[in-house]
Amino acid sequence: MKPGIHPDYHPVVFQDASTGKTFLTRSTATSSKTIEWEDGNSYPLLIVDVTADSHPFWTGTQRVMDTAGRVEKFNRRYGKRER
């Protein structure tokens, strides 16, 4: 890697805003807030809206939309048009 052109890649803690779950990972993002981690070190804290802990797809609460009714409604409204 060329020196001086890449952002600083360092450990940070992400916290889910809705569940409060935290996890330590590495990122180029920075924050003025810090948190004391389980290992005794202090890391920047980034609060995010959605993580795998609260996302509907990963929690199993995702709803399946009924597209069959939409297709039928479209066909009724517009039908098969001739050119």
Buried (B, 14 or more C-beta within 10 A) or exposed (E): EEEEEEEEEEEBBBBBEEEEEBEBEEBEEEBEEEBEBEEEEEBBBBEEEEBEBBEEEEEEEEEEEEEEEEEEEEEEEEEEEEE
